[in-house]
């Protein structure tokens, strides 16, 4: 097994802003209508590249489709989203599937307590084309416990497990990722420690474990670069979003 940890400074997302932003997004979704398969925005414009293929708009069983040309003219990429539950006082749940030149993807996503965000769950399975067979199929699941995240980010501590956890499993290996925030030294930033553990699995576990040990340095460098790049993008974009009020955010989404 190889364990790699990296700590980065991130611009914070205040919890009240997050709650208001989710409310603005949900309000906007619920202000849309559907007519002859077209999804219409509040001002009457059609939502681009999105249509209601089955069911009633924003009701369980509603299926939305989006199709666009793949890169380099490699056919089309199609995404289907099925509403499984839409109750703002309880949960928003959707199933999704996608197919295209790069492979196929299926999964589910859920937001519990949309008006008072409690946790987010995501699970999925992918089959990729043009990839070495043992790595071409993988499962992923992730969970963000919102209350625990802001409790630790504000210095409250006292949580039993990392508030953000994700796991990716393929034929020969398993990777587990956790993220734990804490207050930064200044300017209200978060310090987030991202830890990644990679281990072999199945009959090839001894060989994979040996390979991971030999590749520890390049793996550590690759993880550090990926985390640093993600932090750089976060810090370039998030402060611009958190400066917006709910109405400004709604207008930005509409445009």
Residue frames relative to the residue before (quaternion, step in Angstrom):
aa qw qx qy qz dx dy dz
X 1.0000 0.0000 0.0000 0.0000 0.00 0.00 0.00
X 0.1619 -0.7610 0.6220 0.0881 3.55 -1.10 0.75
X 0.0830 -0.7841 0.6141 0.0335 3.57 -0.91 0.95
X 0.0461 -0.7919 0.6079 -0.0362 3.54 -0.85 1.07
X 0.0459 -0.7981 0.6007 0.0080 3.60 -0.91 0.89
X 0.0124 -0.7811 0.6237 -0.0254 3.53 -1.13 0.77
X 0.1623 -0.7856 0.5917 0.0798 3.59 -0.92 0.93
X 0.0228 -0.7976 0.6017 -0.0356 3.55 -0.87 1.03
X 0.4189 -0.6647 0.5561 0.2709 3.54 -1.30 0.44
X 0.0634 -0.8037 0.5917 -0.0040 3.57 -0.85 1.03
X 0.5174 -0.5955 0.5130 0.3384 3.53 -1.18 0.66
X 0.4298 -0.7361 0.4546 0.2585 3.62 -0.77 0.94
X 0.2482 -0.6993 0.6430 0.1896 3.50 -1.36 0.38
X 0.3225 -0.7599 0.5227 0.2130 3.64 -0.33 1.14
X 0.5394 -0.6519 0.4184 0.3302 3.56 -0.89 0.87
X 0.6370 0.5132 -0.3667 0.4431 3.68 0.86 -0.71
X 0.6350 0.5130 -0.3409 0.4663 3.59 1.02 -0.73
X 0.6380 0.5371 -0.3283 0.4434 3.59 0.94 -0.87
X 0.6545 0.5054 -0.3096 0.4694 3.58 0.95 -0.89
X 0.6706 0.4922 -0.2971 0.4688 3.59 0.91 -0.90
X 0.6513 0.5215 -0.3182 0.4500 3.59 0.98 -0.84
X 0.6414 0.5027 -0.3262 0.4791 3.59 0.96 -0.81
X 0.6374 0.5278 -0.3260 0.4570 3.57 1.01 -0.79
X 0.6508 0.5147 -0.3159 0.4603 3.59 1.00 -0.83
X 0.6575 0.5031 -0.3106 0.4670 3.58 0.96 -0.85
X 0.6747 0.4850 -0.2981 0.4698 3.58 0.92 -0.89
X 0.6205 0.5340 -0.3401 0.4628 3.59 1.01 -0.77
X 0.6560 0.5107 -0.3138 0.4587 3.57 0.95 -0.89
X 0.6459 0.5139 -0.3275 0.4598 3.59 0.92 -0.86
X 0.7152 0.4545 -0.2618 0.4618 3.58 0.92 -0.88
X 0.6337 0.5092 -0.3432 0.4704 3.60 1.23 -0.18
X 0.5392 0.5857 -0.4207 0.4351 3.60 1.27 0.01
X 0.2030 -0.7522 0.6138 0.1274 3.54 -1.31 0.39
X 0.2936 -0.7353 0.5794 0.1933 3.55 -1.30 0.23
X 0.0349 0.7913 -0.6057 0.0755 3.54 -0.95 0.96
X 0.8335 -0.1000 0.0146 0.5432 3.57 -0.59 1.22
X 0.7483 -0.4089 0.2117 0.4776 3.55 0.96 0.89
X 0.6123 0.5346 -0.3578 0.4597 3.59 1.23 -0.28
X 0.2823 -0.7248 0.6018 0.1810 3.55 -1.10 0.77
X 0.1519 -0.8302 0.5357 0.0279 3.57 -0.53 1.23
X 0.4080 -0.6957 0.5430 0.2340 3.54 -0.99 0.92
X 0.7039 -0.4806 0.2971 0.4304 3.63 -1.18 0.35
X 0.7060 0.4425 -0.2769 0.4786 3.61 1.08 -0.60
X 0.6379 -0.5692 0.3104 0.4157 3.59 1.28 0.23
X 0.5333 0.6191 -0.4201 0.3946 3.59 1.20 -0.19
X 0.4602 -0.6710 0.5063 0.2857 3.55 -1.15 0.61
X 0.4663 -0.6480 0.5195 0.3046 3.55 -0.98 0.85
X 0.4250 -0.7455 0.4443 0.2572 3.62 -0.55 1.09
X 0.8729 0.0947 -0.0777 0.4723 3.54 -1.20 0.76
X 0.6471 0.4624 -0.3375 0.5036 3.59 1.07 0.68
X 0.0666 0.7957 -0.5996 0.0535 3.56 -0.91 0.90
X 0.4398 -0.6504 0.5508 0.2832 3.53 -1.26 0.56
X 0.1964 -0.8307 0.5156 0.0740 3.56 -0.35 1.28
X 0.8029 0.0223 0.0214 0.5954 3.59 1.07 -0.72
X 0.8165 0.3333 -0.2127 0.4206 3.53 -1.31 0.44
X 0.5994 -0.5473 0.4551 0.3662 3.52 -1.41 -0.19
X 0.6267 -0.5986 0.3670 0.3380 3.52 -1.01 0.94
X 0.8629 -0.0139 -0.0473 0.5029 3.57 -0.84 1.14
X 0.5319 0.5619 -0.4430 0.4528 3.57 1.10 0.73
X 0.6250 -0.5256 0.3902 0.4253 3.62 -1.09 0.50
X 0.7481 0.3375 -0.2806 0.4977 3.55 -0.83 1.03
X 0.5107 0.6286 -0.4355 0.3930 3.60 1.21 -0.21
X 0.1204 -0.7910 0.5988 0.0337 3.57 -0.91 0.98
X 0.1241 -0.7851 0.6059 0.0326 3.55 -0.83 1.08
X 0.1457 -0.7933 0.5881 0.0599 3.55 -1.05 0.81
X 0.0363 -0.7599 0.6487 0.0200 3.52 -1.18 0.71
X 0.0132 -0.8012 0.5968 -0.0417 3.56 -0.81 1.05
X 0.0954 0.7860 -0.6065 0.0722 3.55 -0.96 0.88
X 0.6173 -0.5544 0.4112 0.3775 3.52 -1.25 0.46
X 0.4198 -0.6955 0.5241 0.2557 3.56 -0.98 0.89
X 0.6485 -0.5139 0.3893 0.4047 3.56 -1.27 0.36
X 0.8479 0.1638 -0.1393 0.4846 3.53 -1.22 0.66
X 0.6150 -0.6120 0.3395 0.3634 3.56 1.10 0.67
X 0.4106 0.7244 -0.4617 0.3057 3.59 1.17 0.55
X 0.7689 -0.3454 0.1904 0.5033 3.58 0.64 1.12
X 0.5818 -0.5702 0.4471 0.3695 3.56 -1.15 -0.67
X 0.2971 -0.7048 0.6120 0.2009 3.53 -1.29 0.51
X 0.0924 -0.8098 0.5793 0.0077 3.58 -0.81 1.04
X 0.0827 -0.7768 0.6239 0.0236 3.56 -0.96 0.93
X 0.0897 -0.7717 0.6286 0.0349 3.57 -1.00 0.91
X 0.0761 -0.7834 0.6168 0.0115 3.56 -0.92 0.98
X 0.1174 -0.8007 0.5870 0.0242 3.56 -0.76 1.09
X 0.3472 -0.7273 0.5552 0.2054 3.56 -0.81 1.02
X 0.1579 -0.7945 0.5819 0.0723 3.58 -0.77 1.07
X 0.7791 -0.0670 0.0405 0.6220 3.57 1.16 -0.59
X 0.0139 0.7794 -0.6261 0.0187 3.56 -1.06 0.80
X 0.3241 0.7053 -0.5586 0.2923 3.54 0.09 1.35
X 0.3597 -0.7809 0.4707 0.1980 3.53 -0.36 1.24
X 0.6620 0.4946 -0.3145 0.4671 3.58 1.14 -0.49
X 0.7648 0.3229 -0.1862 0.5254 3.60 1.22 -0.26
X 0.7578 -0.3202 0.2583 0.5065 3.59 0.38 -1.17
X 0.2222 -0.6861 0.6682 0.1826 3.49 -1.38 0.40
X 0.0298 0.8033 -0.5916 0.0627 3.59 -0.66 1.12
X 0.0164 0.7819 -0.6230 0.0181 3.54 -1.03 0.83
X 0.2439 -0.6927 0.6495 0.1970 3.50 -1.35 0.43
X 0.0746 -0.8110 0.5796 0.0291 3.57 -1.05 0.66
X 0.0267 -0.7672 0.6404 0.0245 3.52 -1.26 0.49
X 0.0342 -0.7947 0.6061 0.0036 3.52 -1.13 0.67
X 0.0261 -0.7829 0.6216 0.0086 3.54 -1.13 0.67
X 0.2030 0.7757 -0.5753 0.1618 3.53 -1.04 0.80
X 0.7845 -0.3504 0.2397 0.4520 3.51 -1.30 -0.24
X 0.6938 0.4795 -0.2784 0.4595 3.61 1.14 -0.56
X 0.7328 -0.3668 0.2412 0.5199 3.59 1.22 -0.24
X 0.5146 -0.6249 0.4971 0.3123 3.54 -1.33 -0.35
X 0.0816 -0.7896 0.6082 0.0050 3.54 -1.17 0.71
X 0.0232 0.7695 -0.6382 0.0113 3.56 -1.04 0.82
X 0.2121 0.7976 -0.5491 0.1318 3.58 -1.11 0.50
X 0.3174 -0.7099 0.5928 0.2093 3.49 -1.41 -0.14
X 0.0791 -0.7694 0.6323 0.0449 3.55 -1.20 0.62
X 0.0194 -0.8028 0.5955 -0.0208 3.56 -1.06 0.76
X 0.1265 -0.7398 0.6568 0.0727 3.53 -1.15 0.81
X 0.1765 -0.8011 0.5676 0.0709 3.55 -0.54 1.20
X 0.8238 0.1249 -0.1414 0.5346 3.55 -0.86 1.04
X 0.0413 -0.8522 0.5207 0.0319 3.64 0.69 0.98
X 0.7137 0.4372 -0.2687 0.4768 3.60 0.96 -0.78
X 0.7474 0.1267 -0.1064 0.6434 3.58 1.32 -0.34
X 0.2360 -0.8505 0.4402 0.1647 3.59 0.50 1.23
X 0.1715 -0.8020 0.5698 0.0516 3.54 -0.74 1.16
X 0.7697 -0.2386 0.1717 0.5666 3.57 0.73 -1.03
X 0.2709 -0.7227 0.6161 0.1569 3.51 -1.36 0.44
X 0.0610 -0.7928 0.6063 0.0163 3.58 -0.91 0.92
X 0.0177 -0.7841 0.6199 -0.0265 3.54 -1.08 0.81
X 0.0779 0.7705 -0.6307 0.0498 3.56 -1.02 0.83
X 0.1067 0.8124 -0.5658 0.0926 3.55 -1.07 0.64
X 0.2072 -0.7407 0.6261 0.1279 3.50 -1.40 0.25
X 0.0772 -0.8095 0.5820 0.0021 3.55 -0.90 0.94
X 0.0990 -0.7388 0.6630 0.0696 3.52 -1.26 0.63
X 0.1413 -0.8315 0.5365 0.0269 3.57 -0.42 1.25
X 0.3385 -0.7189 0.5690 0.2117 3.54 -1.17 0.62
X 0.8033 0.2907 -0.2092 0.4759 3.55 -1.17 0.56
X 0.5956 0.5304 -0.3644 0.4808 3.59 1.21 0.53
X 0.6320 -0.5305 0.4083 0.3904 3.57 -1.14 0.71
X 0.5933 -0.6617 0.3238 0.3243 3.56 -0.66 1.17
X 0.6873 0.4790 -0.3300 0.4350 3.69 0.73 -0.82
X 0.7300 0.3898 -0.2334 0.5106 3.59 1.22 -0.40
X 0.5256 0.6900 -0.3865 0.3134 3.58 1.26 -0.08
X 0.7561 0.2618 -0.1705 0.5751 3.59 1.21 -0.37
X 0.1423 0.7998 -0.5718 0.1142 3.56 -0.80 0.95
X 0.3017 -0.7105 0.6091 0.1818 3.50 -1.35 0.50
X 0.0561 -0.7883 0.6122 0.0256 3.56 -1.12 0.67
X 0.0640 0.7659 -0.6398 0.0074 3.55 -1.12 0.67
X 0.0446 -0.8000 0.5975 -0.0330 3.54 -1.08 0.79
X 0.0637 -0.7833 0.6180 0.0236 3.53 -1.23 0.58
X 0.0834 -0.7554 0.6487 0.0401 3.55 -1.05 0.90
X 0.1680 -0.7677 0.6136 0.0770 3.57 -0.70 1.13
X 0.3528 -0.8093 0.4310 0.1867 3.51 -0.10 1.37
X 0.6712 0.5045 -0.3150 0.4424 3.59 0.83 -0.93
X 0.6615 0.4991 -0.3055 0.4691 3.58 0.96 -0.88
X 0.6147 0.5590 -0.3579 0.4261 3.60 1.01 -0.75
X 0.7320 0.4140 -0.2562 0.4766 3.59 0.72 -1.03
X 0.5846 0.5684 -0.3811 0.4358 3.60 1.09 -0.53
X 0.7108 0.4227 -0.2603 0.4983 3.59 0.88 -0.90
X 0.6302 0.5430 -0.3380 0.4401 3.60 1.03 -0.74
X 0.7076 0.4345 -0.2486 0.4986 3.58 1.14 -0.65
X 0.5948 -0.6081 0.3502 0.3922 3.57 1.28 0.12
X 0.4355 0.7224 -0.4475 0.2970 3.57 1.24 0.21
X 0.1903 -0.8118 0.5294 0.1564 3.58 1.09 -0.69
X 0.5894 0.6470 -0.3817 0.2973 3.53 -1.18 -0.61
X 0.5391 0.5967 -0.4363 0.4037 3.64 1.15 0.26
X 0.4918 -0.7082 0.4377 0.2549 3.56 -1.06 0.78
X 0.8022 0.1022 -0.0421 0.5867 3.58 1.15 -0.50
X 0.6624 -0.5039 0.3479 0.4316 3.59 -1.15 0.42
X 0.4795 -0.7031 0.4377 0.2901 3.61 -0.85 0.87
X 0.7467 0.2447 -0.1822 0.5911 3.61 1.19 -0.40
X 0.0810 0.7847 -0.6067 0.0979 3.54 -0.75 1.12
X 0.0182 0.7801 -0.6248 0.0279 3.54 -1.11 0.76
X 0.0851 -0.7879 0.6090 0.0323 3.55 -1.15 0.64
X 0.0818 -0.7738 0.6278 0.0205 3.55 -0.98 0.93
X 0.0515 -0.8057 0.5895 -0.0248 3.56 -0.76 1.10
X 0.0038 0.7683 -0.6400 0.0057 3.54 -0.94 0.95
X 0.7953 -0.3602 0.1976 0.4457 3.57 -1.26 -0.06
X 0.8224 0.2634 -0.1081 0.4925 3.59 0.88 -0.86
X 0.8099 0.1880 -0.0734 0.5507 3.60 1.17 -0.31
X 0.1820 -0.7429 0.6318 0.1257 3.49 -1.39 0.32
X 0.1061 -0.7816 0.6132 0.0425 3.55 -0.95 0.93
X 0.0968 -0.7829 0.6138 0.0318 3.55 -0.95 0.93
X 0.1069 -0.7977 0.5933 0.0153 3.54 -0.89 1.00
X 0.0139 -0.7678 0.6403 0.0152 3.55 -1.07 0.79
X 0.0951 -0.7721 0.6246 0.0686 3.55 -1.22 0.51
X 0.0387 -0.7942 0.6057 -0.0298 3.54 -0.88 1.04
X 0.2057 -0.7960 0.5566 0.1196 3.64 -0.64 1.04
X 0.0096 0.7500 -0.6596 -0.0482 3.52 -1.36 0.26
X 0.6416 -0.5265 0.3608 0.4254 3.61 -1.15 0.38
X 0.4076 -0.7058 0.5272 0.2404 3.56 -1.02 0.84
X 0.6675 -0.5411 0.3383 0.3835 3.58 -1.24 0.26
X 0.8305 -0.0065 0.0229 0.5565 3.59 1.13 -0.42
X 0.8135 0.2928 -0.2200 0.4518 3.53 -1.38 0.33
X 0.5910 -0.6245 0.3601 0.3620 3.61 1.18 0.43
X 0.3857 0.7358 -0.4837 0.2753 3.60 1.21 0.23
X 0.4045 -0.6440 0.5779 0.2961 3.51 -1.38 0.23
X 0.1920 -0.6987 0.6645 0.1828 3.52 -1.26 0.50
X 0.0684 -0.8215 0.5658 -0.0199 3.56 -0.50 1.20
X 0.1842 -0.7714 0.6024 0.0900 3.54 -0.80 1.05
X 0.1381 -0.7811 0.6081 0.0308 3.52 -0.68 1.21
X 0.0541 -0.7976 0.6008 -0.0012 3.58 -0.75 1.06
X 0.0997 -0.7853 0.6107 0.0204 3.55 -0.97 0.95
X 0.0650 -0.7718 0.6319 0.0270 3.56 -0.92 0.94
X 0.0634 -0.7898 0.6101 -0.0029 3.56 -0.85 1.02
X 0.0643 0.7950 -0.5991 0.0704 3.55 -0.91 0.94
X 0.5221 -0.6187 0.4819 0.3353 3.54 -1.22 0.43
X 0.0989 -0.7841 0.6092 0.0649 3.54 -1.28 0.32
X 0.7562 0.3754 -0.2798 0.4571 3.54 -1.24 0.41
X 0.7957 -0.3110 0.2272 0.4675 3.55 -1.30 -0.34
X 0.7080 0.4527 -0.2649 0.4729 3.58 1.12 -0.63
X 0.3091 0.7995 -0.4821 0.1813 3.59 1.23 0.14
X 0.6674 0.4880 -0.3444 0.4449 3.68 0.78 -0.78
X 0.6707 0.4910 -0.3058 0.4642 3.59 0.93 -0.84
X 0.6562 0.5027 -0.3131 0.4676 3.58 0.96 -0.85
X 0.6378 0.5270 -0.3282 0.4558 3.59 0.97 -0.82
X 0.6396 0.5072 -0.3205 0.4806 3.59 1.02 -0.79
X 0.6566 0.5117 -0.3096 0.4595 3.57 0.94 -0.87
X 0.6422 0.5197 -0.3219 0.4624 3.58 1.02 -0.80
X 0.6429 0.5212 -0.3267 0.4564 3.57 0.98 -0.81
X 0.6787 0.4854 -0.2903 0.4685 3.58 0.95 -0.86
X 0.7387 0.4001 -0.2153 0.4980 3.58 1.12 -0.69
X 0.2768 0.8115 -0.4881 0.1635 3.58 1.23 0.26
X 0.6777 0.5086 -0.3122 0.4297 3.61 0.83 -0.93
X 0.7055 0.4281 -0.3013 0.4777 3.64 0.74 -0.86
X 0.6066 0.5423 -0.3588 0.4574 3.58 1.12 -0.59
X 0.6473 0.5172 -0.3168 0.4616 3.56 0.95 -0.88
X 0.6577 0.5050 -0.3059 0.4679 3.56 0.97 -0.87
X 0.6635 0.5109 -0.3115 0.4491 3.60 0.92 -0.87
X 0.6542 0.4996 -0.3164 0.4714 3.60 0.97 -0.85
X 0.6477 0.5223 -0.3212 0.4523 3.59 0.92 -0.91
X 0.6662 0.4948 -0.3083 0.4650 3.59 0.91 -0.87
X 0.6548 0.5120 -0.3203 0.4543 3.61 0.96 -0.84
X 0.6694 0.4869 -0.3029 0.4723 3.59 0.93 -0.88
X 0.6553 0.5102 -0.3136 0.4604 3.60 0.95 -0.86
X 0.6463 0.5107 -0.3239 0.4654 3.60 0.98 -0.80
X 0.6528 0.5074 -0.3156 0.4656 3.58 0.95 -0.87
X 0.6505 0.5091 -0.3164 0.4665 3.59 0.99 -0.82
X 0.6355 0.5297 -0.3317 0.4534 3.58 0.99 -0.80
X 0.6608 0.4891 -0.3065 0.4797 3.60 0.94 -0.85
X 0.6255 0.5442 -0.3294 0.4517 3.59 0.97 -0.89
X 0.7269 0.4527 -0.2488 0.4525 3.57 0.77 -1.06
X 0.6332 0.5161 -0.3381 0.4674 3.59 1.21 -0.36
X 0.7840 0.3692 -0.1694 0.4694 3.58 1.06 -0.73
X 0.6509 0.5701 -0.3347 0.3731 3.59 0.90 -0.90
X 0.6579 0.5049 -0.3560 0.4307 3.68 0.79 -0.79
X 0.6159 0.5372 -0.3553 0.4538 3.60 1.09 -0.60
X 0.6711 0.4880 -0.2991 0.4712 3.59 1.05 -0.73
X 0.7055 0.4720 -0.2858 0.4448 3.59 0.82 -0.94
X 0.5781 0.5648 -0.3815 0.4485 3.59 1.27 -0.16
X 0.6210 0.5524 -0.3343 0.4445 3.59 1.27 -0.29
X 0.3799 -0.6827 0.5743 0.2446 3.54 -1.11 0.71
X 0.7287 -0.4386 0.2805 0.4450 3.63 -1.23 0.22
X 0.6838 0.4710 -0.3030 0.4677 3.62 0.88 -0.88
X 0.6369 0.5147 -0.3296 0.4700 3.59 1.01 -0.76
X 0.6429 0.5130 -0.3212 0.4693 3.55 1.01 -0.77
X 0.6306 0.5313 -0.3299 0.4596 3.57 1.00 -0.81
X 0.6676 0.4924 -0.3054 0.4675 3.59 0.92 -0.86
X 0.6262 0.5321 -0.3369 0.4595 3.57 1.05 -0.74
X 0.6532 0.5077 -0.3153 0.4649 3.58 0.99 -0.80
X 0.6535 0.5245 -0.3130 0.4471 3.57 1.02 -0.78
X 0.7317 0.4126 -0.2398 0.4867 3.57 1.08 -0.69
